[in-house]
């Protein structure tokens, strides 16, 4: 198998500086162009998320580091965008807290698993959550960029909040699925049972 043209972890790394730049355009640029530029950068973030995994699998360079770095970068970039949506009034504080607590909880579960020499793989609900978050964030950014340009009805102006509500509920539900999956490891670590 040939070497990949670029290290997939470098592709993953791109998400870390891109997300704050998208946030800056969304919050600082008080014009429809701000959300539009943030939308373009958000779509680029999603492209790097798809590309790093493809390269890692295509060239068989999947690593334990990449398995942890990829979800960290996803959480970092998406949470940064969610903070931006809160700053512009498209999300409530409790929604941001649910997302933050979920990601913090999963990080804790993974850390406990690592102390027991296990790597906690992504669960199907985690993938569903990622898809819903990606679609939700980009749909909200699209609405924020286009609604000021048209005479939108009142319900359309509230659409970003409702989309964010769906994103929050799906994200919260995935926490409980991860908790269910991690429960044997957490229980064994709590009881100080020997690692397998």
C-alpha positions in Angstrom: 0.0 0.0 0.0 1.4 3.4 -1.0 1.8 6.3 1.4 -1.1 8.8 1.5 -0.5 12.1 -0.4 -1.1 13.9 2.9 -1.3 12.8 6.5 -5.0 12.4 7.4 -4.3 13.9 10.8 -3.1 17.1 9.1 -6.4 17.3 7.3 -8.1 16.9 10.7 -5.9 19.6 12.1 -7.2 22.1 9.6 -10.5 22.2 11.4 -9.0 23.7 14.5 -8.1 27.2 13.0 -11.0 27.2 10.5 -13.7 27.1 13.2 -12.7 30.3 15.1 -12.4 32.1 11.7 -15.9 31.1 10.9 -17.1 32.2 14.3 -15.4 35.6 13.8 -17.2 36.2 10.5 -20.5 35.1 11.9 -20.3 37.3 15.0 -18.2 40.3 14.0 -19.4 41.0 10.5 -22.8 42.5 11.0 -24.2 41.8 7.6 -25.6 38.8 5.6 -22.1 38.3 4.3 -21.0 37.2 7.7 -23.2 34.1 8.0 -22.6 33.4 4.3 -18.8 33.3 4.8 -19.3 31.3 8.0 -21.4 28.9 5.9 -18.7 28.5 3.3 -16.1 27.8 6.1 -18.5 25.4 7.8 -18.9 23.4 4.6 -15.1 23.3 4.3 -15.0 21.9 7.8 -17.4 19.2 6.9 -15.3 18.4 3.7 -12.2 18.0 5.8 -14.1 15.7 8.2 -15.1 13.4 5.3 -11.7 13.6 3.6 -9.5 12.7 6.6 -11.5 9.5 7.2 -11.4 8.6 3.5 -7.7 9.0 3.3 -7.0 7.1 6.5 -9.1 4.1 5.3 -8.1 4.3 1.6 -4.4 4.1 2.5 -4.8 2.0 5.6 -3.3 4.5 8.0 -6.1 4.4 10.6 -4.5 5.0 14.0 -5.6 5.1 17.7 -4.5 8.8 17.7 -6.7 9.5 14.7 -9.6 7.8 16.3 -9.4 10.2 19.2 -8.2 13.3 17.3 -11.0 13.2 14.7 -13.9 13.3 17.3 -12.0 16.0 19.3 -11.6 18.2 16.2 -15.3 17.6 15.3 -16.4 18.6 18.8 -14.1 21.6 18.9 -15.1 23.0 15.5 -18.9 22.4 15.9 -19.0 23.7 19.4 -17.2 26.8 18.3 -19.9 27.3 15.6 -22.6 26.6 18.2 -21.2 29.4 20.4 -21.5 31.7 17.4 -25.1 30.7 16.9 -25.7 31.5 20.6 -24.0 34.9 20.2 -26.2 35.9 17.3 -29.4 34.7 19.1 -30.1 31.5 17.1 -29.6 29.2 20.1 -30.4 29.4 23.9 -27.7 28.9 26.6 -29.3 25.6 27.8 -28.8 24.2 24.3 -25.1 25.0 24.3 -24.8 23.5 27.7 -26.4 20.2 26.6 -24.0 20.0 23.7 -21.0 20.9 26.0 -22.0 18.5 28.7 -22.5 15.7 26.2 -19.1 16.2 24.6 -17.4 16.5 28.0 -19.1 13.3 29.1 -18.0 11.3 26.1 -14.4 12.6 26.5 -14.5 11.4 30.1 -15.8 8.0 29.0 -13.0 7.7 26.5 -10.4 8.6 29.1 -11.7 6.0 31.5 -11.6 3.4 28.7 -8.1 4.4 27.8 -6.9 3.9 31.4 -8.2 0.3 31.0 -6.4 -0.1 27.7 -9.5 0.1 25.6 -10.4 2.5 22.7 -14.1 3.5 22.8 -15.2 3.5 19.2 -17.9 5.8 17.8 -21.4 4.5 18.2 -24.2 4.7 15.6 -25.9 7.4 17.5 -22.7 9.4 17.5 -22.6 9.3 13.7 -26.3 10.2 13.6 -25.6 13.1 16.0 -22.7 14.3 13.8 -24.9 14.2 10.6 -27.7 16.1 12.4 -25.3 18.7 13.8 -23.7 19.2 10.4 -27.0 19.6 8.5 -28.4 21.7 11.3 -25.5 24.1 11.6 -25.3 24.7 7.9 -29.1 25.0 7.5 -29.1 27.7 10.2 -26.2 29.5 8.7 -28.0 29.4 5.3 -31.1 30.9 6.9 -29.2 33.6 8.7 -27.5 34.5 5.4 -30.7 34.6 3.3 -33.6 35.6 5.6 -32.4 39.3 5.8 -32.5 39.5 2.0 -36.1 38.6 1.7 -39.4 39.5 3.3 -39.6 36.3 5.4 -42.7 35.3 7.3 -42.5 35.3 11.1 -42.3 31.5 11.3 -39.3 31.5 9.0 -37.5 33.9 11.4 -37.9 31.3 14.2 -36.7 28.4 12.1 -33.1 28.6 13.2 -34.1 28.2 16.8 -36.3 25.1 16.0 -33.5 23.5 14.0 -31.2 24.1 16.9 -33.7 22.5 19.2 -33.7 19.3 17.1 -29.9 19.3 17.0 -29.8 19.7 20.8 -32.3 16.8 21.5 -30.5 14.4 19.2 -27.1 15.4 20.8 -28.5 14.8 24.3 -30.0 11.5 23.3 -26.6 10.3 22.0 -25.1 10.9 25.4 -27.4 8.4 27.0 -26.6 5.8 24.3 -22.8 6.3 24.9 -23.4 6.1 28.6 -25.2 2.7 28.1 -22.3 1.5 25.9 -19.6 2.7 28.3 -21.4 1.5 31.5 -19.5 -1.8 31.8 -16.2 0.0 31.6 -17.2 2.7 33.9 -18.6 0.2 36.5 -15.4 -1.9 36.3 -13.2 1.2 36.7 -15.4 2.4 39.7 -15.1 -1.0 41.3 -11.3 -1.1 40.6 -11.7 -4.4 38.8 -8.5 -5.5 36.9 -8.3 -4.5 33.3 -8.8 -7.2 30.7 
